[in-house]
Amino acid sequence: MTQSSGPLVGIRVLDLSRVLAGPWATQTLADLGAEVIKIERPGTGDDTRQWGPPFTQKADGSRGDAAYFLCANRGKKSVELDIATPEGATAIRDLVASCDVLVENFKTGGLKKYGLDFASLSAINPRLVYCSITGFGQDGPDAHRAGYDYMIQAMGGLMSVTGQPDGAPGAEPMKVGVAVVDLFTGLYASNAILAALMHARATGEGQQIDIALFDVQAAMLANQASNYFVSGTAPSRMGNAHPNLAPYQPFPCTDGMVVIAVGNDGQFRALAQALGAPGLGTDPRFVTNALRIEHRAAMTAEISALTAGHDMAGLMALLEAANVPCGPVNTIDQVFDEPQARHRGLEIEQARSDLTHPVRTVASPIRMSRTPVEYHRAPPALGADTDEVLGPLRAD
């Protein structure tokens, strides 16, 4: 396997994290060229290797890894090591001497008993960037608690603004269909790591990064938090409607639904013209965004009646010709069949010798003109790189 020549080539990352938030961060670093050494429990590995079905199939006919594991572990080396043993902890300390970054998502203070906390390891390598990912952070009344994406979506307010409004069929707080808190946490962590690496390069000083899922979820509230701060009223669930824009939601067609995303009054007039109802664009109830929000129900009913007679392709052709933003509500298989997805190469295939089929993952969205992302390793088999990584240490 060839080593990446990406922008982070030469950066060595020791990954003690598992499940999603930490692995998502380290996969980003691996995609950018860093050498990522994933430490896994002997025999079982990362929890997500068992989070299936579906599972891959090994060449010998046995069950392979769960699909979940594959989404966040591309580009890494897998090392089986029990850090709870004196030998395992010593191996981690030996590896830290040659690493630039360590990422862990143990409970707050959980690594101190093994001598693998920031204070202990920074004494070995003062340049070390040590990223701790937890549910609630390194301090505060909840610091001791475990944190999981679903519970943080609930506790952090996301579920309170997701789902059908009270009184509508199926009304209840809803989680998002992917673990967005974990994913955002991974992205915030990788950003912080890159900033800390720049600081370490300039000063020779490492530091600990404290990333909490709860903090990330609060930050993710974005305009909804601002709506609360300005109005004093907590936003509520609105189904597929937007709290600040209208129309900005899916509308029915004969063969599915199309999202229409109107961002200004000119686009609304263009929408009305494209739908053959120019009077809609000058209706006193709808001429400004604020008025459209005030009269949202009436506006939605009128637009729905106009779109319902179109098929999706025909409606989108009309709207695109009028420069009205729109898009189909796709299933996941349809996403990767989109001509744009094929053109951009959003599906990556990588061979792994122990599996019957290549591993398919979603390409990194990062596109760089000078140092492009390279995919030099498939998500690894458990312990595939143990001898390569630990052999030199054992020889010493």
ABEGO torsion letter per residue (X at the ends): XBBBABAABGBBBBBABBEAAAAAAAAAAAAAGBBBBBBBBBGAEBAAAABOOBBBBBAAGBBBBBAAAAAAABGBBBBBBBAABAAAAAAAAAAAAABABBBBABBBGAAAAAGABAAAAAAABAABBBBBBBAAEABEAAAABBBBAAAAAAAAGAAAABEBBBGBBGBBBBBBABBAAAAAAAAAAAAAAAAAAAAAAAAGBBBBBBBBAAAAAAAAAEAAAAAAAAAGBBBBBAEABBAABOBBBBBBBAAEBBBBBBABAAAAAAAAAAAGBAAAAABAAAABAAAAAAAAAAAAAAAAAAAAABBAAAAAAAAAAAGBBBBBBBBAAAAAABAAAAAAGABBBBBBAABABBBBBBBBABBBAABBBBBABBBBBBGAAAAAAAAAAAAX
